[in-house]
Amino acid sequence: MYHLGNIHHVGGAAATAIEGWIAFGNGPRVCTQGVNDWITTQGSGLGCRVPFGIGAAITVSLAAYSAMRWARAWRAGQGS
């Protein structure tokens, strides 16, 4: 039922790494902010870092929850 080799684990780790780098990395950050393709503005600083930090926190918490469920199943003899 649980397979650690699935590609979605790699994709999730890559997304978390990118979000964390943008949110918590050194140096200035610049991003495009807007509601659609026609109304956009250049953002920087906290305007870029906070949304990516929230995304990183969400993906890390989902990964921790997934790992906890996998460990419980593995200990119960249901994991692969």
N, CA, C and O of each residue as an XYZ file, in Angstrom:
320
protein
N       0.820     -1.190      0.000
C       0.000      0.000      0.000
C       0.866      1.258      0.000
O       0.562      2.197     -0.736
N       1.914      1.309      0.784
C       2.800      2.479      0.848
C       4.089      2.164      0.111
O       4.773      1.188      0.416
N       4.409      3.004     -0.864
C       5.615      2.807     -1.662
C       6.456      4.073     -1.578
O       6.031      5.134     -2.035
N       7.633      3.968     -1.003
C       8.497      5.135     -0.867
C       9.121      5.557     -2.183
O       9.598      6.686     -2.303
N       9.130      4.684     -3.163
C       9.769      5.000     -4.423
C       8.897      5.761     -5.395
O       9.332      6.029     -6.515
N       7.698      6.117     -5.017
C       6.816      6.816     -5.947
C       7.339      8.206     -6.256
O       7.935      8.863     -5.402
N       7.113      8.640     -7.468
C       7.653      9.909     -7.944
C       7.022     11.110     -7.244
O       7.644     12.171     -7.185
N       5.817     10.979     -6.715
C       5.196     12.130     -6.073
C       5.936     12.559     -4.809
O       5.816     13.710     -4.390
N       6.693     11.660     -4.198
C       7.509     12.056     -3.051
C       8.633     12.997     -3.499
O       8.957     13.961     -2.805
N       9.214     12.713     -4.647
C      10.281     13.564     -5.177
C       9.721     14.933     -5.543
O      10.348     15.955     -5.264
N       8.553     14.960     -6.161
C       7.925     16.227     -6.526
C       7.575     17.059     -5.306
O       7.772     18.275     -5.302
N       7.059     16.416     -4.275
C       6.736     17.126     -3.043
C       7.963     17.690     -2.370
O       7.943     18.812     -1.864
N       9.051     16.904     -2.362
C      10.295     17.384     -1.760
C      10.861     18.557     -2.556
O      11.374     19.513     -1.975
N      10.770     18.487     -3.878
C      11.274     19.583     -4.709
C      10.463     20.852     -4.483
O      11.029     21.940     -4.387
N       9.143     20.721     -4.398
C       8.299     21.890     -4.152
C       8.610     22.518     -2.803
O       8.684     23.741     -2.680
N       8.790     21.684     -1.802
C       9.111     22.185     -0.461
C      10.466     22.890     -0.456
O      10.618     23.940      0.168
N      11.439     22.322     -1.143
C      12.764     22.935     -1.186
C      12.731     24.297     -1.874
O      13.359     25.245     -1.404
N      12.011     24.396     -2.968
C      11.927     25.666     -3.689
C      11.191     26.711     -2.858
O      11.633     27.856     -2.760
N      10.067     26.316     -2.260
C       9.319     27.260     -1.420
C      10.159     27.726     -0.242
O      10.164     28.913      0.085
N      10.863     26.811      0.392
C      11.713     27.169      1.525
C      12.849     28.084      1.128
O      13.200     29.002      1.870
N      13.430     27.842     -0.043
C      14.531     28.690     -0.506
C      14.042     30.112     -0.765
O      14.714     31.075     -0.397
N      12.880     30.247     -1.392
C      12.344     31.579     -1.661
C      11.972     32.281     -0.358
O      12.238     33.471     -0.192
N      11.357     31.543      0.566
C      10.878     32.157      1.798
C      11.993     32.475      2.785
O      11.978     33.531      3.418
N      12.957     31.575      2.920
C      13.933     31.701      4.003
C      15.374     31.891      3.539
O      16.269     32.020      4.374
N      15.622     31.913      2.233
C      16.979     32.050      1.724
C      17.534     33.452      1.888
O      16.797     34.404      2.145
N      18.848     33.561      1.734
C      19.527     34.861      1.835
C      19.284     35.692      0.584
O      19.010     35.157     -0.490
N      19.387     36.980      0.735
C      19.326     37.894     -0.396
C      17.930     38.396     -0.699
O      16.949     37.902     -0.142
N      17.841     39.374     -1.580
C      16.536     39.945     -1.926
C      15.738     38.996     -2.810
O      16.309     38.198     -3.554
N      14.439     39.086     -2.726
C      13.533     38.291     -3.557
C      12.597     39.240     -4.284
O      12.101     40.203     -3.698
N      12.354     38.971     -5.561
C      11.426     39.757     -6.359
C      10.483     38.777     -7.035
O      10.919     37.770     -7.593
N       9.204     39.070     -6.984
C       8.218     38.200     -7.625
C       7.118     39.055     -8.233
O       6.972     40.231     -7.898
N       6.356     38.459     -9.121
C       5.229     39.135     -9.739
C       3.970     38.797     -8.960
O       3.691     37.627     -8.696
N       3.215     39.814     -8.593
C       1.984     39.623     -7.839
C       0.834     40.200     -8.633
O       0.970     41.252     -9.258
N      -0.304     39.516     -8.613
C      -1.462     40.033     -9.318
C      -2.645     39.105     -9.250
O      -2.556     37.995     -8.726
N      -3.759     39.571     -9.787
C      -4.982     38.784     -9.785
C      -5.229     38.090    -11.116
O      -5.952     37.095    -11.162
N      -4.652     38.586    -12.184
C      -4.767     37.940    -13.489
C      -3.596     38.373    -14.363
O      -2.656     38.998    -13.871
N      -3.641     38.048    -15.651
C      -2.525     38.364    -16.541
C      -2.388     39.850    -16.846
O      -1.318     40.291    -17.265
N      -3.439     40.626    -16.648
C      -3.405     42.038    -17.010
C      -3.132     42.958    -15.829
O      -2.628     44.066    -16.015
N      -3.454     42.519    -14.626
C      -3.252     43.357    -13.441
C      -2.171     42.711    -12.577
O      -2.456     41.855    -11.740
N      -0.942     43.129    -12.792
C       0.180     42.576    -12.029
C       1.085     43.711    -11.578
O       1.044     44.815    -12.121
N       1.896     43.419    -10.581
C       2.879     44.365    -10.086
C       4.086     43.588     -9.589
O       3.977     42.414     -9.236
N       5.219     44.238     -9.563
C       6.419     43.618     -9.022
C       6.384     43.715     -7.503
O       6.182     44.796     -6.951
N       6.578     42.603     -6.835
C       6.626     42.587     -5.390
C       8.015     42.210     -4.918
O       8.808     41.643     -5.669
N       8.299     42.527     -3.683
C       9.596     42.151     -3.129
C       9.472     42.043     -1.619
O       8.447     42.407     -1.041
N      10.523     41.540     -0.985
C      10.561     41.446      0.471
C       9.504     40.507      1.024
O       9.329     39.393      0.531
N       8.805     40.963      2.045
C       7.823     40.123      2.731
C       6.651     39.744      1.828
O       6.043     38.690      2.016
N       6.331     40.586      0.856
C       5.251     40.264     -0.064
C       5.515     38.997     -0.864
O       4.579     38.311     -1.275
N       6.781     38.689     -1.084
C       7.150     37.444     -1.766
C       7.403     36.313     -0.766
O       7.027     35.165     -1.002
N       8.033     36.649      0.333
C       8.467     35.613      1.272
C       7.332     34.987      2.072
O       7.336     33.776      2.295
N       6.363     35.785      2.508
C       5.294     35.253      3.363
C       4.459     34.186      2.649
O       4.257     33.118      3.227
N       3.964     34.412      1.428
C       3.182     33.350      0.784
C       3.980     32.066      0.559
O       3.452     30.966      0.724
N       5.241     32.206      0.187
C       6.059     31.013     -0.015
C       6.392     30.335      1.313
O       6.509     29.111      1.370
N       6.542     31.107      2.363
C       6.757     30.525      3.690
C       5.549     29.737      4.157
O       5.689     28.663      4.742
N       4.361     30.271      3.899
C       3.137     29.550      4.252
C       3.039     28.253      3.449
O       2.688     27.207      3.995
N       3.345     28.321      2.174
C       3.339     27.112      1.342
C       4.349     26.081      1.820
O       4.058     24.885      1.839
N       5.534     26.540      2.205
C       6.555     25.621      2.720
C       6.090     24.977      4.018
O       6.289     23.778      4.217
N       5.478     25.750      4.897
C       4.980     25.195      6.160
C       3.895     24.151      5.907
O       3.856     23.121      6.580
N       3.025     24.410      4.952
C       1.960     23.450      4.634
C       2.545     22.159      4.075
O       2.149     21.073      4.497
N       3.482     22.259      3.129
C       4.032     21.042      2.536
C       4.887     20.261      3.516
O       4.907     19.032      3.467
N       5.599     20.951      4.412
C       6.372     20.241      5.434
C       5.437     19.519      6.396
O       5.709     18.384      6.786
N       4.333     20.167      6.785
C       3.407     19.511      7.700
C       2.722     18.323      7.022
O       2.484     17.310      7.678
N       2.402     18.414      5.746
C       1.840     17.268      5.031
C       2.842     16.130      4.917
O       2.470     14.962      5.037
N       4.107     16.457      4.687
C       5.135     15.420      4.625
C       5.316     14.737      5.973
O       5.479     13.518      6.033
N       5.289     15.507      7.051
C       5.419     14.923      8.391
C       4.227     14.023      8.700
O       4.398     12.937      9.252
N       3.035     14.462      8.352
C       1.836     13.649      8.568
C       1.909     12.353      7.766
O       1.581     11.282      8.276
N       2.340     12.454      6.507
C       2.468     11.278      5.657
C       3.500     10.301      6.215
O       3.270      9.092      6.233
N       4.634     10.827      6.670
C       5.667      9.970      7.252
C       5.175      9.291      8.522
O       5.480      8.123      8.764
N       4.423     10.012      9.324
C       3.879      9.438     10.551
C       2.902      8.307     10.225
O       2.941      7.255     10.863
N       2.033      8.512      9.246
C       1.088      7.457      8.852
C       1.816      6.256      8.286
O       1.451      5.117      8.576
N       2.857      6.497      7.468
C       3.621      5.400      6.900
C       4.305      4.603      8.003
O       4.306      3.373      7.966
N       4.890      5.293      8.990
C       5.585      4.603     10.083
C       4.616      3.764     10.901
O       4.946      2.647     11.299
N       3.436      4.288     11.154
C       2.429      3.517     11.897
C       2.014      2.269     11.140
O       1.895      1.193     11.725
N       1.792      2.411      9.834
C       1.405      1.258      9.025
C       2.540      0.242      8.946
O       2.299     -0.964      8.996
N       3.765      0.720      8.825
C       4.911     -0.160      8.743
C       5.084     -0.950     10.027
O       5.348     -2.151      9.989
N       4.934     -0.276     11.176
C       5.031     -0.967     12.467
C       3.908     -1.981     12.650
O       4.100     -3.006     13.304
N       2.766     -1.711     12.090
C       1.632     -2.638     12.206
C       1.744     -3.795     11.216
O       0.916     -4.706     11.240
N       2.758     -3.771     10.344
C       2.956     -4.839      9.378
C       2.185     -4.668      8.095
O       2.088     -5.612      7.311
N       1.632     -3.496      7.852
C       0.871     -3.253      6.633
C       1.685     -2.567      5.559
O       1.299     -2.559      4.391
N       2.810     -1.992      5.948
C       3.628     -1.258      4.975
C       4.431     -2.188      4.102
O       4.585     -3.370      4.410
N       4.941     -1.653      3.015
C       5.728     -2.470      2.106
C       7.206     -2.278      2.333
O       8.021     -2.896      1.648
